[in-house]
Amino acid sequence: MDSTARIDRAAIGFSLVCVVHCALLPVAAISLPMLGLLADAEWVHWLFVSLSILAAITIALIAHDAHAPSFMIPASIGIGLLLLALVSESLGLGETAPTVSGAMLLASAHLYRLSRNH
């Protein structure tokens, strides 16, 4: 497996962790209040978004076909939505919708690129 395939898989994994985190956070907060506090910590959101963005940018820099619109458009919109989710609370918006939408767009872009190349 080449390095771009590994990075695509990692980016898909990070994006899906974001989605699972958003889906399970309410259950974790109710079941285990301490786990809910940790999972809702701002650094967790920044970590997931940073890792997802890093993987997307790395692919864009090293892959010969990463500048194709089929990757760049959904990946860019996904990154934008993830960044919006980071500041959504200060804007009075919910963070779940932009996080899930952004993560799914970013994962879809990487999955499409991965399936086309392998």
N, C-alpha and C positions, 0 to 999 in steps of 0.2 A: 504494500500500500504506500503510495507516495505521500509526501508531506501535505499537499493541498487536500487530499482526501481525509487525512487525519484532522486537519484544521476544520474542514467542513463538518465532519462528524462531531468534533468538539463544540462547534458553534451550534449545531442542532441540539446537542445535549444541554448546553447552557440555556438556550432558549426554552427548552422543555422544562428545565428546572424552574425557570421563572414562572411558567404556566402552572406547574404543580404547586409551587410556593404560594401563588395567588389562590389556587383552588383549595388548598389544605390549611391555609392560615386561619380561617375562622374555626375550623374543627380543632386545630391545635390550641388555639386561644381558649376555647371552651373546655377542652379535655385536660390540658396541662397549662395553667396560666403562666408559669415560668417559661415554658417553651414558646408560648404565644408572644411574650415580651421579647424574647431573643429573636424570634422569626420576624417580628415587626420592627426590629432595629434598623435604623436608616442605613447603616454600613452594609447590611445584607443586600439591600436594593442596589446600592452603588457597586458592590462587588459583582453581582450578577450582570448588571448592565455593562460594567467595564469589561468583563470577560467576553461577553457577547460582541461588543463593539471591537475589542482587540482582535478577536477571531475574524470578524468581517473585514476589518482593515488589512489584516495580514493576508487574507485571501486576495483582496483587491490588489495588493502590492506584488504578490509572487505568482499569481495564476495568470496565464496568458489570456484566458477568456473571461476573466472576472469583470471586465469593463463592459460586457455585453448588457444591453438593457434588461434582458430576462433575469439577470442577477442584480444589477445596480438599482433598478427602480424599486423592487420590493424590499431589498436590503436597506436602501436609504430611507424609505418610508418607515420600515420597521425600527431602524435606529432612531429616527425622529420621534416615533411614538414612545419608545423606551425612555428617551430623554425627557419627553413631555411627562411621562409617569413620575419621573424623579422630582419634578417641580409642581406636579398637579395639586398637591395638598396646599401649597402656598398660593395657588391660583383659585382655590376653592372648588376644585374638581376631584372626582374620584380617580384613584390610580389603577384600579383593576382593569377597566376596559382598555386604556392605552397600553398597559403592560401585556395583557394577553394578546391583543391585536398585534402589537409590535413584535412580540416574541414569535408568534405564529408566522408573521410575514418574513421575519428574518430566517426562521427555521425552514420555511418553504423555499426561500431563495437558495439556501445552502443545499437543501435536499434536491431541488431541481438541477442545480449545478453538478452535484455529486452524481445523480442518475444519468445525466448527459455525458459525463466524462468517464464513467466506469461501467 
